[in-house]
Amino acid sequence: MQKSTIAIDTKLPRQDAFGAIAMPVYHTAAYEFETAKAMADAFCGRVLAPDYSRVMNPTVMHLEDTVKALTDAANVFAFCSGMAAITNTLMVFVEQGKNIVTSRHLFGNTVALLNRTLSRFGIETRQVDLLDLDAVRNAIDEHTACLYFEIVTNPQMEVADIAALADIAHEKGIPLIADTTVIPFTQFSAKRLGVDVEVVSSTKYISGGATSLGGLVIDYGTFPVVNQRIRFELLFNVGSYMSPHAAYMQSLGLETLDARYRVQAQNALTLARKLQEVPEIKRVNYIGLEDNPFHELAQKQFGETGGAMLTFDLADKQTCFRFIDHLQLIRRATNLFDNKTLAIHPYSTIFGPFGKSQKLAMDVYDTTIRLSVGLEAVEDIFDDIVQAVRAIP
């Protein structure tokens, strides 16, 4: 069965009392049991049945089941945000005295989580160049908890060799954890490339036009501790499970993901090619472009599409600010993969709290505009960029 069909027609876990063909929203905190034994079995995990909506909810479970079917995962857990998904995944593996090996190219809040929040609990972060496989291998020691990375970095647009990283991680006996938000899991198989745990900000493509916040942990079962600790420890103790209303919105979004993504990805490719011809734009960075250094590897790993995020560089920070201020169609906003096209200056926003030397070390430059390409007619997106660039004094 094709993934576009699975996303729409995954069966409900139980027949609805009124025959609803969409999973209803179970806006309830608790659930009644027929017997004391049934209640005890649910609370102690002997059966997978909802007992309290901080831990399990039928509407959320249906989203999890659909993603599980789409990815061939062993387990899927839905959280209230992408950052919650990342945090809970890392908390499965880390403890005081452990270290995380990762890239020097990471999303700003992930960097802050690692270097500020987790460091207070005695967890070290080792940021290396993931394109240098010897450096990755040498950074891992007996205290390394996991190897963590983003499949396409934001906003540097770097693509690492996933299978090679998987080989190193498994040789060392540690899990490979991948943030795959930039390319939807409907387009490629992280499992086949050797990823052990996949984390996704479902706020992005899946939510269907930025309707809701959410995050997913997709567990491929190679490290059984993931299921054990998330299901029976972290969901109980941390309290960051997805809300039923968000799960309902994201289940609807998942039904149209494939159709929306293909338009956005084609828009991004067409736009990137056209922007290369605009003299005021100094550089266009998009992995779908044939001359991009990561193009061949990206196609090998992710297929023919390159996602809906691109960046381009203007003369300087002041020009970037003036460009953003002159936009008329494109929205001045954060987030990725909304139906609307969004523009942001990462240097002064997402990475704003970091010092100049830190940003340079992460290859985040004040000349860069990040664009999340939406579903509008690509000619209109392009025209807005050109008029904004040329309106700059």
N, C-alpha and C positions, 0 to 999 in steps of 0.2 A: 504493500500500500504506500502511495506517495505521501511525503511529509505534509503537503498542503491539505491532504484529506485527513490525515491523522489529527492535525491541529483543529479541524472543525468537528470531526466525528468520533473523538474518543468518548467511550460510553460513560455515563454517570455511574458512580459506585453502587447506587441503589435506585430502584424505580421511584420516581417522584409520585407523591400521593395524587397529584392533579395532572400527571402526565407531561410536565414541563420538559421541553427539549433542550433548554439551557439550564445550567446548574443554578438553582435559586441562591439568593444571598442569605446565609444563616447568620443573622445579626443576633447572636445569643452568646452568653458567657458560659453557660453550663448545660448539661444534658442529663436527662433522667434515665435510670437503669431499671430493668425489670427485677433484678435480684441483687443481693449483696455480693454474690460471687462474680456476677458480670461486672459490677463496679470495681471490685478488687482486681479482676483480670485486666481491665482497661488501665487502671492506675499503675499497675505493676508491669505493664508492657507485654503481658502474655497474649493479648489480642490487640490489634491496631484499631481502636475505636475512639472517637472523640470523647474526652471526659471534661475538658476545660479548654476554652478557646485561646488561652495563652500558649497552648501546646499543640492543639489539633482542632481543626474546624473543617466541616464538610466542603465548604466553598473553596477554601485554600487547598484542601486535599485534591480536589478535582483539577486545579491548576497544576499541582505537583504531579499528578498522574499523567496529565497530558504531556508535560515536559519530559517525564520519564519515558513515555512511549516514543517521543520524538528523538530522544538522544540515546536510547538503549542503556540508560543508567540503572544502577542498582537501587539508588535512592535519590530523591529530590526533596529539598527543604526550601520553603519560601519564607523570606524575611521582609522586614518593613522597609529596607533600603539596600542599595548595593553595598554601602559601607558596612551595614550590619552583616551582610553575607560574607564579606571579606573578614571582618573581625571574628565572627563565629568560627569560620574555617580555620583561621590561624590559631584560635584558642583551643582547637582540637589538639594541635601538635606542640604548641610552645609551653614552656614552663621556665622558671627562674634558672638562669645559667645556660639556656639554649640560645642558638642564633638562627637567623633567617638569612639565606642568601638570595639576593634579588638584584634587579637592574638599577642603574643610576637614573634610568628614565621611567618614572612612575607618575601617575596622577597625583596632584598636589596633596589631597587629603589622605591618600594612601601613604605618602611620604611622612606626613604628620603623624598618622597612626603608628607607623613603625618607629620613627625617630623620637617622637615626643611621648606618646601615650604608652606604648608597650615597653619602651626603654625604662620607664619608671618602675616596671615590674621585673627588672633584671634581664631583659631580653635584648640581645644585640642584633643589629641589622648590618649585614655586609653587602654593600652595593658595588657591583662589579659591572664590567662591560660584557653583556650576555652574548655579544658577537665573538668574543674571545673565549672559546671553549676551554682552553687551558686555564684561563683565569677563573672560570666558573668551577672547574674541577679542583683547583688549588684552594679556593675559598671554602670548600666544604670540608668539615672535620667531624670528629665523633660527637660533637655537641650541636651539629646542624639539625634543625627540626624539619626544614622543608626548603625547597627551591620554588620561589614565587615570581611570576612575571605577567606582563600584559602581552597578548598576542600581536597587537598593534599599539604602540605606545602613543600617549596623548599628552602633548601635541607633537612630539618629535616624529611620529609615523615610522618608528623603527620596527622591523620584523625579525624576530629571532627564529632559528631553526628548531622547531618544537621537538621533532623526533630526536635530534642530537641532544637537546637538553634532557629529554626523557631518559635517554641511554645513560647519561651521567648521573642523574638522580637515582635511577634504579640500581646502577652499579654501586652507588653509595648507600643504598637501602633507605632512601628518603622519598617522600611523595613530591610529585611535580604538580603545583597548583597554578592554574592559568586563569587570568581574567580575560574572558572572551567577548566582552561587551561590544567591541567595535565591529565584529563580524557575527551575524546571528548563527546560533547552533543549528538552524535549519539548512545552512549552506555548506557545512563541512562537519566532520566527525573529530572532535577533540580526543575521543576515546581511541580511535584508530591511530592517532599520532602519538599516543603514549601518555596523555594527561590523566592523572589520577583523580583530581578534583577540579571542577570547573566552577568559577564564580561569575555571575552575570548581574549587572544592574538592569533589572527588568523595567525600570523607569524609562529606559531608552526605547529601543525598537518595539519591545513586547507590549508596552502599555497602550499603544495605539494612539499616538498623538499627545503624549505627556499628560495622560489622564490621572496618573497615580504613581506613587513611589513604591518601589519594591526591589528585592534582590533574590537571587536563586543560588543555592549550592547544589551542584549536580555531582553526585558521588558515584564513581564507577566501580566501587566495591573492592578495589585492590588493597585498601587499608581499612579493615573492618572497624577500626577505632572511630572512624568518621561517623558511621551510623550510630554506634554505641553512645558516643559522647554528645552528639547533637541531639539525638532523639530522647535520650534519657538523662541528660545533664543540662546542656546549654539552653534548650527550649524551656525547661523548668526554671532554671536559675537566673537566666539573663533577661528573658522576657522581650524578645525582639521579633516575634512571629508576625507574619503578614496579617493585615486586617482582612476580614471577609469581603468588604466592599472593594478594596484594592484588588483582591484576587478575582472578583467578578469582572472588574474592568479589564484586568490583564488577560483573563481567559478570552474575553471578546477581542482584545487586541491581538492575541496569538492566532486567532482564526484568520485574520487578514494580514499577518506579518509577511508572508511570502510575497503576496501581491504588492504590498507597500514597499518592501525592501527592494524589489527589482526595479521599481520606478526610481526610488531614491538613489540607488547605486548607479543606474544609467544616467540620471541627472548629474551625479557627482563626476562621472567620467567625462561627459560632454562638457560640463562647466570647466573642469580642469584643463581640458584641451583648449577651450576658447580663452581662458585666462592667460595661457602661455603666450598669446598673441597681443596682450595688452602691455604697452611699453612701460607704463607706470608701475607695473607689478614686477618685482625683481626676481622672484622665484615662486614656483608652484610645487607643492609637495603632496603627492597623492599616489598611493601604491598601485593604482590602476593604470597609471601612465607607463607606456612601454619603456621610457628612458629612466624611470625611477630605479634606484639601485636595488630595491627590494621586490621589484615587480615579478621576476621569475619565481622567487621563493614563495611570494604571496599566492601566486596562481597555483603553484604546486600544492600548497597547504590548504588554501581556502576556496579554490575553484576560480571561475572566470570573473567574479565580481570583487570589487575592492572596497566595499563599504561606502558609507555616506558622509565621511569626515575627510576634509582636506584643509590644508593651511596654505597661506601665501604671505609673502613678505613685501613690505613697502619700505620707503626710504628710512624712516626712523619712527620713534614712539609718537612724536607729535603728529606726524602724518597718519599714523594708525588711528589716533584719537579723532582727528578731523574726519577721516574716512568713516568711522563708525557713526559719528554725529550726523553725517550727511545721508545715511541710509534712509530710504523711504519705504521699501517693501520688506527687506530683511529685518528681522527683529534683533534688537540689542538685548541679548539674553544668554544665560548659561543653559546647560542641558545639551543633550545630543539626541538626534534622530526623532525629533518632533516632526509632525506633518509640515510645520512651518520652517523655513530656513532661518538659522540663528547665527549671529556673529558675536565673537568675543575676543578680547585682547588678553590672552592667558597670562602674560608677564605681570600685568597690573591687577589681575583679578584672582584666578585660581591659584596662581603662585605669588600673589601679592604679599603674603606674610613672610616670605623667604627673603633673605638678604641677596644683594647683587651677586656676590661670589657663589652662593648656593645655586642661584638660578643659572649662572653660567656653567657651573659644574654639571647641571642637569640638561644643558643645551636648550634652555628656554630663553628666547631672545625678545627684546622689546620691539622688534620690527615685524613680529609675526601676528597675523590674524588667523583665528581658527573658525572654520565655517562648518556648520552642520547643515547638510543639504536636504531640503524638504521635498514636498510633492508638487510645488508650484511649477508652472511651465518654465523650463530651463532658460528660455529666452528672456523671461521677465526677471529671473534671478540675475542673469548676466547683465542685463541692461541696468539694473539697480547698482550693481558693483561698479560698472563703468561710469555711470553718472556720479556716483559718490567719489570715485577716484579723481574724476576730472573737475569736480566742484571744489577741490582743495586749492586754496590760493597759492 
